[in-house]
Amino acid sequence: MTQKTFLGFVRGKGRAGVRNKVLLLPIDRYSNQVAWQIGRIVADVTVFPCAGDMGRHAADRERLFTITSGMATNPNIYGVILIGVKPDFNYPEMRAERIIQRIRDSGRPVESIMINEAGGVGQSAQRGQIAARRMVRDASGQQRALVPLGQLALGIKCGVSDGTSGISGNPALGAAVDRLIAAGGAALFSETTEIIGAEHLLAKRALTPEVGETILKMAKRCEERALSVGEDIRSINPIPSNLKAGITTLEEKSLGSIIKGGSTPLAGALEYAAPIPGPGLYFMDGWMATNSLLLTLAATGCQIVILQAGGGDLPYDPPIPVINSGVAAPAFFMTGNPVFAHNTPIGIDFDSSGILSGAADVATTGERLLDTLIAAAEGRRTWGETLQYTEDLEIWFDGPFF
């Protein structure tokens, strides 16, 4: 049986971290350059560049706050250096004091640098690198401790689906998810475009009628959004790579996709980027873009984010996008496609294709996958973490942009 504990970094509040990072957090586009300058000098820091709040409507500004502050309070973040132009520069939703308060409420150390108060970009970068070096040194003094496995939360997504996704890839992931949740942990999966046609099955698994109704409403809302701009979601999804791999309809793709959530009852249906409220299995309304979802899953509080790849058209080395969610949570790549696994020996963290050949069963593979994820939680680097790979980070905004 899988161990029921792992070695993690204990936080003052919330789940334990599986990494112990110092985050450089610009809160406007003007401050991104300062963060990058600090990041080029100081070791062991990570940067979450800001998409900017200017020109966005109030709901999108609130969404930006949710993701920005969520990234700053991910369990893997030890402390934060926040960078802005001046305290009252942003719209109210993205004001420095509001973000700082959420970070402080989480029990993390936070220092703020305002460019205008520091005397400009150069002086801000100098002040920031001193503050960051101090915080990195403090973080390095923290030791891992044994914590219950129930403190682990996984963010899961599938991508570039093919025939193996629903047979050997997603079932193995679902089996691991069931085991984690049985131990008191949490898992969050997303992609509203890829529950359409199977949303009624998810609704039947809901713990309450309200959760089931929300799932159905999210699927309907997704289709209506596409129709509002003259698109039929069922004609643009499956994507070309899915079609070339043999998937014929969105319903077929969705039936394979939802298996990654295992068989556990659905505890909740969350809006985009909403924090995970507790243990159990959750669905989050979200777009299909991998860059958007891996990023957002980290912002909800997931300590590891997983991409279960069918393969197909993905490059072999590395399997793009290796963004490590770029910031707070390591990205863990797995596949049930034996050809893709063979061609990507230093990019795939777990191969479940033995299910396809009959060499292994789903239950045993799921147990082995969870053991591999625990090893990653305890510090073993994922392949994506071994690269300095730059990928644009995308937030799913509703628009319009003014």
Secondary structure in CASP SS format (residue, H / E / C, confidence):
PFRMAT SS
TARGET T0000
AUTHOR 0000-0000-0000
METHOD secondary structure of the structure
MODEL  1
M C 1.00
T C 1.00
Q C 1.00
K C 1.00
T E 1.00
F E 1.00
L E 1.00
G E 1.00
F E 1.00
V C 1.00
R C 1.00
G C 1.00
K C 1.00
G C 1.00
R C 1.00
A C 1.00
G E 1.00
V C 1.00
R C 1.00
N C 1.00
K E 1.00
V E 1.00
L E 1.00
L E 1.00
L E 1.00
P E 1.00
I C 1.00
D C 1.00
R H 1.00
Y H 1.00
S H 1.00
N H 1.00
Q H 1.00
V H 1.00
A H 1.00
W H 1.00
Q H 1.00
I H 1.00
G H 1.00
R H 1.00
I H 1.00
V C 1.00
A C 1.00
D C 1.00
V E 1.00
T E 1.00
V E 1.00
F C 1.00
P C 1.00
C C 1.00
A C 1.00
G C 1.00
D C 1.00
M C 1.00
G C 1.00
R E 1.00
H C 1.00
A H 1.00
A H 1.00
D H 1.00
R H 1.00
E H 1.00
R H 1.00
L H 1.00
F H 1.00
T H 1.00
I H 1.00
T H 1.00
S H 1.00
G H 1.00
M H 1.00
A H 1.00
T C 1.00
N C 1.00
P C 1.00
N C 1.00
I E 1.00
Y E 1.00
G E 1.00
V E 1.00
I E 1.00
L E 1.00
I E 1.00
G E 1.00
V C 1.00
K C 1.00
P C 1.00
D C 1.00
F C 1.00
N C 1.00
Y C 1.00
P H 1.00
E H 1.00
M H 1.00
R C 1.00
A H 1.00
E H 1.00
R H 1.00
I H 1.00
I H 1.00
Q H 1.00
R H 1.00
I H 1.00
R H 1.00
D H 1.00
S C 1.00
G C 1.00
R C 1.00
P C 1.00
V E 1.00
E E 1.00
S E 1.00
I E 1.00
M E 1.00
I H 1.00
N H 1.00
E H 1.00
A H 1.00
G C 1.00
G C 1.00
V H 1.00
G H 1.00
Q H 1.00
S H 1.00
A H 1.00
Q H 1.00
R H 1.00
G H 1.00
Q H 1.00
I H 1.00
A H 1.00
A H 1.00
R H 1.00
R H 1.00
M H 1.00
V H 1.00
R H 1.00
D H 1.00
A H 1.00
S H 1.00
G C 1.00
Q C 1.00
Q C 1.00
R C 1.00
A E 1.00
L E 1.00
V E 1.00
P E 1.00
L H 1.00
G H 1.00
Q H 1.00
L C 1.00
A E 1.00
L E 1.00
G E 1.00
I E 1.00
K E 1.00
C E 1.00
G E 1.00
V C 1.00
S C 1.00
D C 1.00
G C 1.00
T C 1.00
S H 1.00
G H 1.00
I H 1.00
S H 1.00
G H 1.00
N H 1.00
P H 1.00
A H 1.00
L H 1.00
G H 1.00
A H 1.00
A H 1.00
V H 1.00
D H 1.00
R H 1.00
L H 1.00
I H 1.00
A H 1.00
A C 1.00
G C 1.00
G C 1.00
A E 1.00
A E 1.00
L E 1.00
F E 1.00
S E 1.00
E C 1.00
T H 1.00
T H 1.00
E H 1.00
I C 1.00
I C 1.00
G C 1.00
A C 1.00
E H 1.00
H H 1.00
L H 1.00
L H 1.00
A H 1.00
K H 1.00
R C 1.00
A E 1.00
L C 1.00
T C 1.00
P H 1.00
E H 1.00
V H 1.00
G H 1.00
E H 1.00
T H 1.00
I H 1.00
L H 1.00
K H 1.00
M H 1.00
A H 1.00
K H 1.00
R H 1.00
C H 1.00
E H 1.00
E H 1.00
R H 1.00
A H 1.00
L H 1.00
S H 1.00
V C 1.00
G C 1.00
E C 1.00
D C 1.00
I H 1.00
R H 1.00
S H 1.00
I H 1.00
N C 1.00
P C 1.00
I C 1.00
P H 1.00
S H 1.00
N H 1.00
L H 1.00
K H 1.00
A C 1.00
G C 1.00
I C 1.00
T C 1.00
T C 1.00
L H 1.00
E H 1.00
E H 1.00
K H 1.00
S H 1.00
L H 1.00
G H 1.00
S H 1.00
I H 1.00
I H 1.00
K H 1.00
G H 1.00
G C 1.00
S C 1.00
T C 1.00
P C 1.00
L E 1.00
A E 1.00
G E 1.00
A E 1.00
L E 1.00
E C 1.00
Y C 1.00
A C 1.00
A C 1.00
P C 1.00
I C 1.00
P C 1.00
G C 1.00
P C 1.00
G E 1.00
L E 1.00
Y E 1.00
F E 1.00
M E 1.00
D C 1.00
G C 1.00
W C 1.00
M C 1.00
A C 1.00
T H 1.00
N H 1.00
S H 1.00
L H 1.00
L H 1.00
L H 1.00
T H 1.00
L H 1.00
A H 1.00
A H 1.00
T C 1.00
G C 1.00
C C 1.00
Q C 1.00
I E 1.00
V E 1.00
I E 1.00
L E 1.00
Q E 1.00
A E 1.00
G C 1.00
G C 1.00
G C 1.00
D C 1.00
L C 1.00
P C 1.00
Y C 1.00
D C 1.00
P C 1.00
P C 1.00
I C 1.00
P C 1.00
V C 1.00
I C 1.00
N C 1.00
S C 1.00
G C 1.00
V C 1.00
A C 1.00
A C 1.00
P C 1.00
A E 1.00
F E 1.00
F E 1.00
M E 1.00
T E 1.00
G C 1.00
N C 1.00
P H 1.00
V H 1.00
F H 1.00
A H 1.00
H H 1.00
N H 1.00
T C 1.00
P C 1.00
I C 1.00
G C 1.00
I C 1.00
D C 1.00
F E 1.00
D E 1.00
S C 1.00
S C 1.00
G H 1.00
I H 1.00
L H 1.00
S H 1.00
G C 1.00
A C 1.00
A C 1.00
D C 1.00
V H 1.00
A H 1.00
T H 1.00
T H 1.00
G H 1.00
E H 1.00
R H 1.00
L H 1.00
L H 1.00
D H 1.00
T H 1.00
L H 1.00
I H 1.00
A H 1.00
A H 1.00
A H 1.00
E C 1.00
G C 1.00
R C 1.00
R C 1.00
T C 1.00
W H 1.00
G H 1.00
E H 1.00
T H 1.00
L C 1.00
Q C 1.00
Y C 1.00
T C 1.00
E C 1.00
D C 1.00
L C 1.00
E C 1.00
I C 1.00
W C 1.00
F C 1.00
D C 1.00
G C 1.00
P C 1.00
F E 1.00
F C 1.00
END
